[in-house]
Every structure is written in C-alpha cells, then in structure tokens.
Amino acid sequence: MNMRSTKSTVTFSNPFTLPGHPRDLPAGDYEVLVEEELLQGLSFEAYRRTATYLTVCGRGSHAGRIELRAISDSDLQEALRRDATTSATNNQSEAALSPQEDLK
C-alpha cells in the first residue's frame, strides 16, 4: 500500500474548540497533517484520505509537549468557518464612530 503525507498550516484568529477535545485551543497557526493512501487498480493516480491530524502544542504543565490530534476534515472546516464568522462579527462590532459622528 502506497501512502503519502502532506502538511499545511491553518490560522485561527480566535480561540476555538473541536468536537471530542475537552479544552479551548488558543488562536494561532496550526500545522495540519493529512495521510492518504494510493487507490489501486485505476488507470490514473488517485488517493483517499485516511487520517487528518492537528498539531497542538501543550500549555501549562504540558508546555513543550506536542500532540497530533486526530480530527475529521469536516470538523476542521467547520472550526475554520466559525473562526471566520467570529472574526467578521468582531471586526464589524469594533467599528467606532469618528469624533464628528459622535457629536451628531
């Protein structure tokens, strides 16, 4: 069985949660590791995703420890969508009136 792994980075602008994980994770950059296997018997090269992991650095008493947390691609995409929505909402609510508009 031929396998391949790819790494990418995702950025969360706000603290976030993932299903099945007990604590909030801080905003920041996270490495995503995707493992895929080659599908056999096709006339072209195609891969199927077998696992997705989020690299999480430990905090507090676990500082310096790195975990690979198994996640589903759909959970990751949903967390990124919620983060983008939260960021957009925060940007709109932080808009302040200019001093001239405050006096009106």
C-alpha positions, 0 to 999 in steps of 0.5 A, a space after each residue: 500500500 502506497 501512502 503519502 503525507 502532506 502538511 499545511 498550516 491553518 490560522 485561527 484568529 480566535 480561540 476555538 474548540 473541536 468536537 471530542 477535545 475537552 479544552 479551548 485551543 488558543 488562536 494561532 497557526 496550526 500545522 495540519 497533517 493529512 495521510 492518504 493512501 494510493 487507490 489501486 487498480 485505476 488507470 490514473 493516480 488517485 488517493 483517499 484520505 485516511 487520517 487528518 491530524 492537528 498539531 497542538 502544542 501543550 500549555 501549562 504543565 504540558 508546555 513543550 509537549 506536542 500532540 497530533 490530534 486526530 480530527 475529521 476534515 469536516 470538523 476542521 472546516 467547520 472550526 475554520 468557518 466559525 473562526 471566520 464568522 467570529 472574526 467578521 462579527 468582531 471586526 464589524 462590532 469594533 467599528 467606532 464612530 469618528 469624533 464628528 459622528 459622535 457629536 451628531 
